[in-house]
Amino acid sequence: MPVLGIGGVFFRAKDPEALSAWYDRHLGVGSGHDGSGTKNADDWFWQVKAGPVVFAPFKAATDYWPSGKEFLLNFRVSGLDHLLSSLRASGIEVETRAEWDAPETGRFARICDPEGNPVELWEPPSAG
């Protein structure tokens, strides 16, 4: 009885509606999105594009993301440079570091959502 994939990501939020709207507007994440840039408001689910997913518990003392946060959302993206320009134009602080990027794993950037949750944006080598 194998698991077929991740069926959802659920977490607590101070203002779930506002946070959902932020992810919808800035990252195209959530109900009705299908990864093509269009949105079908009748769909209650997010249809993701097939591709790699990393499932990796980290040590409790990791410094890979801020302490005090129990999780790090990582979204697989294409067109990272365009997305980062759009985020910056919206006033969202973007962090990049040359040491995060490698030809075999791809490129990375970090942002935080309005509630301070860390979000990593990952462009795999084949997604450019």
Protein Blocks (a to p, Z undefined) as FASTA:
>chain_A
ZZfbdfbdcdddfblmlmmmmmmmmnopaehiahlopacfkbcbdcddedddddddddfk
bckbcehiabdcddddehklmmmmmmmmnopacdddfklpcfklopcdddddfkopacdd
dddfklZZ
